[in-house]
Amino acid sequence: MNPQGVSLFVSDLHLSPDRPETLALFLSFLAGRAREADQLYLLGDIFDAWIGDDDDSSPNAEVKAALGAVTASGVRCHLMHGNRDFLIGRSFCRETGCRLLRDPTLARFADEPTLLMHGDLLCTDDVAYQRFRRRVRNPLVQRLFLWRSLAARRKVAADYRRKSGAATAEKAPQIMDVNQQTVARYLRRSGAVRLIHGHTHRPGDHLIAIDGREAVRSVLAEWHPSQGEMLVHGSSGWHREPVLPSPSHNLGRIDSPMRPPTSG
């Protein structure tokens, strides 16, 4: 038996005012299936943009209240920054009861060393993005941005989303996926036998040979208005579950076996 109980892993919801169905799906998940878990891991890009903990625009208040209710019910909630919501800070964590994780974080599930990441650090073929990431993660750059007014920050975020969408459309798909040598380096350095990440929107489970041992890279799915997905760890091991909308806002639970791992 796993002394940690049931752990759920999700990422890449990209919640925003423009995605009300996805927001409703997530809020229903937090009010239902998430309450059955012992731990909930949110591995980045829960929001499509986060311009500071003082931003009171929708859907921030609804999500913070829902997460606060989850942690108040006894579920331990762990949050990792994504490339869209890396400005989530201490105030958010105080309000919600979430614990902020470093990227990467090494955890253990049933005594299995597991590396948790958002995933963008693995995409080292995208040199321009990695350069941009280093710049915006600079504490001084972040402090200067957060000193600006909310209106100014919203304008910057909107401009960034437009430019990001245009830049992404021009990049070759393989550049935006993980670099296998980088994946191997993180697994080798951590000693993990499983890597869980999101970011690439390419869900699946991949077997990797690391110095004569076998590891699994589990990629989390992006959520859509009609369906989300979670990775689950419990007493029976690992599997995936869909998150489906319901008129009653109580999500149906459909267990599904983990996708057969592929090489790579």
Summary of the structure (lengths in Angstrom):
residues: 264
radius of gyration: 18.0
end to end distance: 30.3
largest distance: 53.8
contacts: 823
relative contact order: 0.18
helix: 35%
strand: 25%
